[in-house]
Amino acid sequence: MKAIGKKNSGYELARRSGCKVLFYDRCPASFHGASILTDDRNSAFGLTRLLIQKGYRKIYHFGGPSFLNISQERKKGYEAAMHEAGLPSHIFNSDMTIAGDQKIRRSGSVSQLA
Protein backbone atom coordinates (compact mmCIF):
# COMPACT_ATOMS: atom_id res chain seq x y z
CA MET A 1 0.00 0.00 0.00
CA LYS A 2 1.33 3.41 -0.92
CA ALA A 3 1.23 6.35 1.51
CA ILE A 4 -0.91 9.04 -0.05
CA GLY A 5 -0.85 12.68 0.97
CA LYS A 6 -0.96 14.14 4.45
CA LYS A 7 -3.67 11.80 5.69
CA ASN A 8 -3.36 8.05 5.40
CA SER A 9 -6.87 7.01 6.35
CA GLY A 10 -6.82 4.36 3.62
CA TYR A 11 -4.19 2.28 5.37
CA GLU A 12 -5.92 2.64 8.73
CA LEU A 13 -9.17 1.44 7.19
CA ALA A 14 -7.35 -1.54 5.67
CA ARG A 15 -5.71 -2.40 9.00
CA ARG A 16 -9.00 -2.20 10.88
CA SER A 17 -10.61 -4.52 8.36
CA GLY A 18 -7.91 -7.14 9.02
CA CYS A 19 -5.68 -6.60 5.98
CA LYS A 20 -1.92 -6.86 6.35
CA VAL A 21 -0.27 -3.52 5.55
CA LEU A 22 3.29 -3.12 4.22
CA PHE A 23 4.71 0.26 3.28
CA TYR A 24 7.42 0.44 0.63
CA ASP A 25 9.71 3.46 0.08
CA ARG A 26 7.91 5.86 2.37
CA CYS A 27 5.91 5.39 5.50
CA PRO A 28 3.88 7.73 7.72
CA ALA A 29 5.88 8.72 10.81
CA SER A 30 3.05 7.51 13.04
CA PHE A 31 2.89 4.04 11.44
CA HIS A 32 4.26 1.16 13.49
CA GLY A 33 4.28 -1.93 11.35
CA ALA A 34 5.96 -3.63 8.41
CA SER A 35 7.84 -1.43 5.98
CA ILE A 36 10.70 -1.51 3.50
CA LEU A 37 12.49 1.82 3.57
CA THR A 38 15.54 3.58 2.19
CA ASP A 39 17.88 5.53 4.46
CA ASP A 40 17.05 8.81 2.74
CA ARG A 41 19.18 11.02 4.99
CA ASN A 42 22.39 9.00 4.58
CA SER A 43 21.75 8.46 0.87
CA ALA A 44 21.39 12.21 0.27
CA PHE A 45 24.42 12.88 2.48
CA GLY A 46 26.55 10.34 0.61
CA LEU A 47 25.54 11.56 -2.83
CA THR A 48 26.13 15.20 -1.93
CA ARG A 49 29.48 14.34 -0.38
CA LEU A 50 30.48 12.43 -3.54
CA LEU A 51 29.67 15.45 -5.69
CA ILE A 52 31.77 17.63 -3.39
CA GLN A 53 34.67 15.17 -3.57
CA LYS A 54 34.46 15.32 -7.37
CA GLY A 55 34.95 19.09 -7.20
CA TYR A 56 31.39 20.37 -7.46
CA ARG A 57 30.73 23.34 -5.21
CA LYS A 58 27.39 24.81 -6.27
CA ILE A 59 25.03 21.91 -5.59
CA TYR A 60 21.27 22.45 -5.50
CA HIS A 61 18.65 20.46 -3.63
CA PHE A 62 15.19 20.27 -5.19
CA GLY A 63 13.03 18.94 -2.38
CA GLY A 64 9.61 17.38 -2.50
CA PRO A 65 6.59 18.23 -0.39
CA SER A 66 7.76 19.27 3.08
CA PHE A 67 5.08 17.22 4.84
CA LEU A 68 6.69 13.99 3.60
CA ASN A 69 9.30 12.50 5.89
CA ILE A 70 11.37 11.38 2.89
CA SER A 71 11.62 14.99 1.72
CA GLN A 72 12.65 16.13 5.20
CA GLU A 73 15.29 13.40 5.55
CA ARG A 74 16.82 14.00 2.12
CA LYS A 75 17.05 17.72 2.83
CA LYS A 76 18.77 17.03 6.18
CA GLY A 77 21.34 14.78 4.48
CA TYR A 78 22.08 17.36 1.80
CA GLU A 79 22.39 20.15 4.37
CA ALA A 80 24.70 18.08 6.58
CA ALA A 81 27.09 17.35 3.71
CA MET A 82 27.12 20.97 2.56
CA HIS A 83 27.72 22.16 6.14
CA GLU A 84 30.53 19.62 6.64
CA ALA A 85 32.25 20.99 3.52
CA GLY A 86 31.68 24.61 4.53
CA LEU A 87 29.53 25.25 1.48
CA PRO A 88 26.27 27.21 1.31
CA SER A 89 23.03 25.30 0.79
CA HIS A 90 20.84 26.05 -2.22
CA ILE A 91 17.37 24.63 -1.60
CA PHE A 92 14.23 24.71 -3.70
CA ASN A 93 11.09 23.16 -2.25
CA SER A 94 8.31 21.98 -4.51
CA ASP A 95 5.10 20.06 -4.17
CA MET A 96 6.16 18.14 -7.31
CA THR A 97 3.27 19.41 -9.38
CA ILE A 98 3.25 21.42 -12.60
CA ALA A 99 1.91 24.40 -10.63
CA GLY A 100 4.74 24.06 -8.11
CA ASP A 101 7.31 23.90 -10.92
CA GLN A 102 5.85 27.02 -12.50
CA LYS A 103 6.00 28.82 -9.15
CA ILE A 104 9.74 28.07 -8.85
CA ARG A 105 10.31 29.22 -12.44
CA ARG A 106 8.39 32.49 -11.86
CA SER A 107 10.49 33.24 -8.78
CA GLY A 108 13.46 33.80 -11.06
CA SER A 109 15.70 31.69 -8.83
CA VAL A 110 16.07 28.88 -11.36
CA SER A 111 17.50 31.25 -13.97
CA GLN A 112 20.35 31.96 -11.54
CA LEU A 113 21.45 28.32 -11.28
CA ALA A 114 24.30 28.48 -13.79
Buried (B, 14 or more C-beta within 10 A) or exposed (E): BEBEEEEBEBBBEBBEEEEEBEBEEBBBEEBEEEBEEEEBBEEBBEBBBEBBEEEEEEBEBBBBBEEBBBBBBBBBBBBBBBEEBEBEBBEBBBBEEEEBBEBBEEEEEBEEEE
